[in-house]
């Protein structure tokens, strides 16, 4: 049945369906995402400079040199054209150089660890633009957002004032995930015991989709959240709402929240246990657990002590010094033993 249908009857419904899609990657609301969008468009145009001529020439050559065309020029002895070689190699080379330059510049400019230098294309970051710090924890299967300066926390809801730099500190309580708000910036992975960072800004008020872009098990499909871009006044009201109507995020509350759960509704916390994000990052939430940042210096100190003792004999003159010291130590030990026996 499908073989009898013309190709247009199949592609037209698909095109109509796609026309209603909100292609947020191509219509972002944050300056970082906008620059990433521009890179996608520029790279696509540069590649099309090769792809389109090649496709046109393929069809043209197939038509011109078809079997039924008796007027086509036939040159069986042709084997080289300097002009053609220059065109074939210089055009791709120029595009590769252009893509390489764009990649080099954008890799440094859009480094997620690099603090923002601009709010948008026309506004530079100044001392008046105090960054908003948000500590992000991916959990099974929900998102926990801690606001250390505001003293609140939320589950599956993120908010920030527009035109304000946002400094995300990202980690995971368990499985590896990926923090992604397409309207804001590119995805950043979250991993247990490690911290990744993202600097971004939202330039337009609105409610945007956020989700995990890395499969992490049964509850992955529901690991979504909403990101609210707000005015300064609305953001302050949102913070006050969390402080008045939220619970206390104690260590016990966090341990209960950390248990795997799916389709978790939005929840607010008016207070957060001291150093909770630090303990999550260093995997020492609760009692009788040594934090990773304390464990590594202890291991390093122990290693240095062991290396110092074992390495003494390797130092110049130490072996000879030890050989001279051994008879004296034995004599002293013998004298002490004799004195103790006499006593």
HELIX and SHEET records of a PDB file:
HELIX    1   1 UNK A    2  UNK A    4  5                                   3    
HELIX    2   2 UNK A    7  UNK A   19  1                                  13    
HELIX    3   3 UNK A   24  UNK A   26  5                                   3    
HELIX    4   4 UNK A   31  UNK A   64  1                                  34    
HELIX    5   5 UNK A   82  UNK A  109  1                                  28    
HELIX    6   6 UNK A  220  UNK A  222  5                                   3    
HELIX    7   7 UNK A  232  UNK A  245  1                                  14    
HELIX    8   8 UNK A  251  UNK A  257  1                                   7    
HELIX    9   9 UNK A  276  UNK A  281  1                                   6    
HELIX   10  10 UNK A  292  UNK A  310  1                                  19    
HELIX   11  11 UNK A  312  UNK A  314  5                                   3    
HELIX   12  12 UNK A  318  UNK A  342  1                                  25    
SHEET    1   A 2 UNK A 118  UNK A 120  0                                        
SHEET    2   A 2 UNK A 123  UNK A 124 -1                                        
SHEET    1   B 7 UNK A 196  UNK A 200  0                                        
SHEET    2   B 7 UNK A 166  UNK A 172 -1                                        
SHEET    3   B 7 UNK A 132  UNK A 139  1                                        
SHEET    4   B 7 UNK A 142  UNK A 147 -1                                        
SHEET    5   B 7 UNK A 152  UNK A 155 -1                                        
SHEET    6   B 7 UNK A 267  UNK A 272 -1                                        
SHEET    7   B 7 UNK A 247  UNK A 249  1                                        
SHEET    1   C 5 UNK A 157  UNK A 161  0                                        
SHEET    2   C 5 UNK A 224  UNK A 230  1                                        
SHEET    3   C 5 UNK A 206  UNK A 212 -1                                        
SHEET    4   C 5 UNK A 177  UNK A 180 -1                                        
SHEET    5   C 5 UNK A 188  UNK A 190 -1                                        
END                                                                             
